[in-house]
Each structure stands twice: as C-alpha cells, then as structure tokens.
Amino acid sequence: MLAAALTSGTENLFGAAEFALLKPTAYLVNIARGGLVDTDALVTALNSGALAGAGLDVTDPEPLPAGHPLWRAQNVIITSHSADTPEMTAPLLAKRLHDNVAALLGDGAFVGIVDPKAGY
C-alpha cells in the first residue's frame, strides 16, 4: 500500500528492482501519487506474473490515456481518483481557516504549513 508524498526522493519509489523483491502473490495498491511507481515496470511485473495485481487510484500519467497497457491488464483495478467531495472538504477547510486566523491573531501556531524543501 503506497500512501506517501511525491518528492524528488520518492519519485519512482517502486520500480523493476522493488517488484523483483515481492512475492508473485503480492498486490500493489497506490492511493497516493502516480509518480511513486515506475509505470512501465509495473506493466511488466503485472504482465509477467511477477505481481499478482494492482489497485490504482492514481497513475502516471494521469489521466491514463486511452489505449494504455494498464487499461488492458486483467489483474488491475483503476479507480477515478475522486474520493473527496465538497461536502467532505468544506468543513475541513473552514476549520483550517479558523485555526490559522486564530494562530495569526494569537500564538502563531499555524496548521498545514508547507515545507518547500521537503516537497509537501
């Protein structure tokens, strides 16, 4: 299960070498970012039987173009990468804004600070 940020240090985190280390009964599930996986290596692992299957909420490239080999793979489930709805995110955003305005007026303990060096 991949649920990592995509940074220069995690790009292609899973490639041919990593797939070779897995048992052929293993499944890859990526719910994070498509760039964490070398797509060509994934297709090769799936088609050769080195990997039992994959569940992908994200791909690289995204959107996955028509005719891409992943669409034809029998052992892959590809979902639409659209888990959040406005009804889910609006209250979270409102709380984040509230907390950060309070931090601005108070102790400066902001939430959700981005670290450009880390990449997230």
Residue pairs with C-beta under 8 A, 6 or more apart in sequence:
1 29
1 31
2 13
2 14
2 28
2 29
2 30
2 31
2 32
2 36
2 37
3 31
3 32
4 10
4 13
4 32
4 33
4 36
5 32
5 33
5 118
5 119
5 120
6 32
6 33
6 35
6 36
6 119
7 118
7 119
7 120
8 119
9 119
10 36
11 35
11 36
12 35
12 36
12 37
12 38
13 36
13 37
14 28
14 36
14 37
14 38
14 41
14 42
15 37
15 38
15 41
16 38
16 41
16 44
16 45
19 41
19 42
19 44
19 45
19 50
19 51
20 50
22 28
22 45
22 50
22 51
24 49
24 50
24 51
24 52
25 52
26 51
26 52
27 51
27 52
27 53
27 54
27 55
28 37
28 42
28 51
28 53
28 54
28 55
29 54
29 55
29 56
30 36
30 37
30 54
30 55
30 56
30 57
30 58
31 57
31 58
32 58
33 58
33 60
34 56
34 58
34 59
34 60
34 61
34 62
35 60
37 60
39 59
39 60
39 61
39 70
42 51
42 54
42 70
43 69
43 70
43 73
44 50
45 51
46 53
46 54
46 73
46 75
46 76
47 69
47 73
51 75
52 75
53 75
53 76
53 77
54 73
54 75
54 76
54 77
55 76
55 77
55 79
56 70
56 76
56 77
56 78
56 79
57 79
57 80
57 81
57 83
58 81
59 68
59 70
59 78
62 81
64 70
64 71
64 78
70 76
70 78
71 78
96 111
96 112
99 110
99 111
100 110
100 111
100 112
103 109
103 110
103 111
104 110
114 120
